[in-house]
Amino acid sequence: MAASIQDILENESIQASAPCRVDMGGTLDISSFYYPLAYLGPCTVNIAVNLQTAVRLSPHQEGYVRISSRGFESAEYRLDELPFAHPMGLMFAVAAYYRIDGIHIQIDSASPPQSALGGSSVAAVAMIGAYQKLFAKMGKQALPKDQIALLAHAIEQSIAGVPCGLQDQLAAVYGGVHAWSWESRAGRPVYEQKPLVPAATHSLLDKSLLLAYCGIPHVSKDINSRWVNGFLAGHTRREWVEIAGCTREFAGAIENLDYDAAVYWMNRETDIRCQLTPDVLDETGARLVAAARETGCGARFCGAGGGGCLWAIGTPDNIQALRGKWSDILDAVPDGRLLDASIDADGLM
């Protein structure tokens, strides 16, 4: 088997890519939340954006796995010594699952490192997609899309040390604009997929979105762990009940392209999260949110916040006005910038 894999990789590199996402209602995709809140029918909304993470497989020294990724120092280890407690531990964990040595895994992401756009989860999805393409070259049956998302999530949760949600993997696999409802009944799929905006209408929604990088990377574990611990202790249930309601209403607003309602529910959800964890917005993030509200737009941190990216929604005219205000704010922030992002309809390719 190893020889045939090497022959394939010597003749051609194998590549797959997947998109990042912006989101509303994240954390509700963690089972610690959606089981106790099952009576509310919790959902998470995400929009896949065309900031692609590409993974390429090429040949390397026999017995070793090498991973290279922008923003990280390249590393290689013997197959049976792959470290999971490593800055690229998730990638090594995926490589360990597939147990193919003599391989160089090159990861190229269009999003800034640790941008809170789901980058590591997206890279895992793209990496699994690349392995599936390699297996297809060998005549093996490929995994269906839903299994790729579930496998990527399972591997990540197995090494993360904290509960992990599923929305990043689903957006990466399926692309588009979706509400994901989290299923709590035994014997049922863990999620239900609801497209909110058809691909033919993506160009309309594109004009009502804005995405910015705040200039500093985010670290989600601390904020996520405080959200989880507060919920499990019973101290913040009322807030999360309201967050679930905000997200359902936001999903309906997006489906109807009702920007006024989307702005209201996004801003309300952001306010609740800021009450729970004030540091979910850094100084730059707080200024961007304030500017969005002054312009009649909604604004929210991506993922678990604490740095990384923010995104905004509003009417096309308001978003155009906000573009100038955000650009002025970010001009004074080292590495801060607007990101050129539009909806990705394709998902994993």
N, C-alpha and C positions, 0 to 999 in steps of 0.2 A: 504493500500500500504506500509506504513512504516514498519508494522510487517513483511510482506513478504520480504522486503529488509533486515531487520535485521536478519531474519532467514537465508537468503542466506549468509550474511556476517559472521554469527556465524559458519556456516558450512565450509566455504572456503573464503580465501582472493581472491580478484579480482585484476589482475595485467595486465598492458599493458606497452609497451615500444616503443620508437621511437628514431631515430638517429639524431645527430647533423650534421652540414654541414660546408664545406669551400665554398668560393664563389668568384665570379668575376662579377662586374657590379651591385652589390647591390646598393640600393637607387633608381635605375631605376625601381624597383618594387613598388615604391610609386606613387600613382595616380597624385600627384602634378607634377611629372616629366613625366610619360608616356603619359598623355593626350597632353601636349604641344609638346612633341617629337614624337607624333604618326606617323608623316610623315616619320620617320626614322625606324620604326619597332623596337623599343627598346626591348632588352631582358636581362635577367639575367642568368648567368650560376652558378649552384651549384652542389657540389658533396657530397652526404651523406656519413658520415664516421661512423665507428662502435663504436663510443663513445655514448653509449645508455643512455637515461634517462628513468628510470622505475618508474611507479606510482602504488602503491598498496592501495587498499581500504579495510579497516577492521572496525569492530564495535567500537563505542565509546559511551560516555554518551549521552543519549537522549536530544535533543534540541540544541546540540553543534556540531560544526565542528572544528576538530583539524588538523593542517597541520604541518608536520615535514619534513625538507629538510636539507641535508648536507650543511654546510656553513651558515645556518640561525638558529636563535633561534626559537624553536617550539612555536606555538601560537594556541590558541583556542578561539572561540567567539560563541555567540548565533547566530543561523541561520540568524536572521533579523538584526544583528549588524556586519556582516562581513565587514572588512575595505578594501577598494580598494587602499587607499593611505598608503600602507604598503609595506615593502620589499618583501612580498609574495602576494601583492595585486592582481596580475593576477590570481593566484591560487584561492584566495578567490572569485574573480569575476566569475570564472568558477563554483565554488561550489554554488555561489548564483544563477547562471543560472539554475542549476539542482535542487536546493531546496530540498536536502536530508540532514536531520540532523542525529545525532547519528552516525557520520562517522569520521574515522581517515584516512587522506590522507598522505601517506608516499612517499616521492620523493627521489630517489637515482640516482644521475647523475655521470657517469663515466668521465665527462669533468670537468675541474676546474671551480669553481664559477666565473661568469662574465668573461668568456673566449672569448667572441665575436663569439662563435660558434652557436649562436641562442638558447642558453639553456632555457631561460624562455618560449619562443614560443614553443620549443620542449616539455617542461614539460606540457604546456597547451594542446598540441595535445595528448600526452600520457594520460593525465588526462581525456580528453574527450573520448579517446579510452577505458579507464577503465570503465567509466560510461556507455558507449555503451555495453560493455561486461556484466555489471550488468543488464542492461535493457534486454539484450538477454536472460539472465537467467530467467527473468520474462515473457518471451514470446513476448517481444516487438520488433518491426522491428528496425534494426540498421541503422544508417546514412550511406550513401555511402561515399567513401573516399574523394571525392571532397568537400562534404558538411562539413566533419570534418575540413578540412583545412580552409574553408571559415568561419566556425563558430569560430574557434580558433582565426583567424585574426580579425573578427568583435568584439569579446569580448575584445581582447587586444587593439584595436584602440579606443574602447569606453571609456577606462580608462586611456590611456597613456598620453594624453595631448599634443602629437606630432603626426604627420603623421607616419603611420607604413606600412612597406612593407609586402609582402606576401610570399617571397621566403623561409623563415625559416619553415613556416608551410607546404609548399609544399614538401620540401626536407624531412621533418619529416614523412609525410604521405606516400610519394611514394618511398623514397630511391633512389638509383641509381645515374646516371650522366645525368643531363638534362639542356637544355636551355628552359627557360620559357619566352615566348613572351607575352607582355602585350597588351591586346585588348582594344581599345578605342571606338569601334563602339557600339551604343546603341543596346540592345537586344542580344548581343553576350556574351559568357562566358568571364570572366575578364582575363583569361590567356589561352595560347595554350602551350601544353606540347610536347616537342621534346626530346626523348631519344637520347643521343649523343654517348654513348658507351654501347654495349650490355653486359649483365651480364657475358657472356662467355669470354669477353675480359677484365673484371675488374682487373684480376690478372696482366695483362700487365701494366695497368695504375698505379696499386698500387706501382710498382717498381719505378715509376717516380714522386712520391709525398712524401713530407716531411712536418711534422706539429710540431710546437714548441709553448710552452707556455712561455711568456716573464717574468713571475713571478709577475706581478701586474695585478689586475682586470681592465677591461675597463669600462668606463662610456660613452655610446654612445650618450646620449641625446644632449650634448653640440655640438659635432662635427656634428651630424645629423642636428641639428637645424641651424647651420651655413651654411651647404650645402643647406638646404631647403630655408632659408631666402635669401641667395645670388642668388639662382635660381629664386625665386619668384620676387625678385627686378629687375631681368634682367641683373645682373652684371656678371653672370658666364655662360650664355647660350652657348657660343662658347666652353667652356671647357666640358660641359656636352654633347654637340653634338659629340665631339671627344671621350669622354668616351663611348658613345653608339656605336660608330664605332669600338672602340677597343674591346668591348665585343662581338659584332657580329663576328669579325675576330677571336677572341679567341675561340668562340664556334665552328667555322669551323675547327680550328686547332686541338681542342680536338677530334672532330668527326673523323678526319683523323689520329689521334695520331701523328701529326706533332709537335714535341716538340720544334724545333727551332722557329717556328712561334708562338707557345703558349708562349714561353719565351719572345719573342719580345713584343707581345701585352700586356702581363701581366705587364712587366716592364714599358711600356709606360703609361698604365692606372694608375699604382702606382705613376709615376712621376707627372701626372696631379693632382691627389688627394693631393699629398704632396705640390704642388704649391697652391692649394686652402686652405689647412689646414696643415701647417707644423707639428703641434703637433699630426697628425694622427699616426706618428711613435714616440715612446719614444726612449730613448738613446739605449736601448737594441735592439729594433726593427730596428733602423737605422743600427746598426752593423750587424744584421742578414741579412738585405737586401743587404748591401755592400758585405758580404761574399758570398751570393748567386750569385750576378752578377760577382764576381771574378771567380766563379766556372762555369760560363756559364748557370746558372739557372735563372728562374724568381721567384720573391718573392713578396708577398702581405700580408698586414694585413687582418685579417678576420673581417667581418661585418663592423662596422664604426671605427675600430681601436682605437687608444688612449689607448693602453694596450691590454691585452688578448693574443690572438694567432696570429701567422703568419704561412703561408704555402708557400711551394715552389714547382715548377714543373721543370722538365728537363729530359734529357736522364737518363736511369738507372745508367750509370757510373758516370755522373755528380752529381746525387742525392746522390750516395754512398759517393763520395768525400765530398759533402756538409754536410753530416751527421756528419762526424768527426769535421768539422769546427764549425757547430752550437753547437755540444755537448761541445766543448772547451769554446765557448762564454758563454753558459748557465751554465757551471760549476761554474762560478764566480757570478752568479745571484741567490740570495735567492729565492727559490721556482721555479726558471726557469728550464725547462726540455723539452726534446723531448717527444712527445706523440706517443704511438704505435697505429697508426690509419690506417685502410684500408677501402675500399669502402663497404658500406652497401647496399646490393641489395634489401632488403626487405621492408624497411620503417616501418610504424606502425604495431606492432604485438600485 
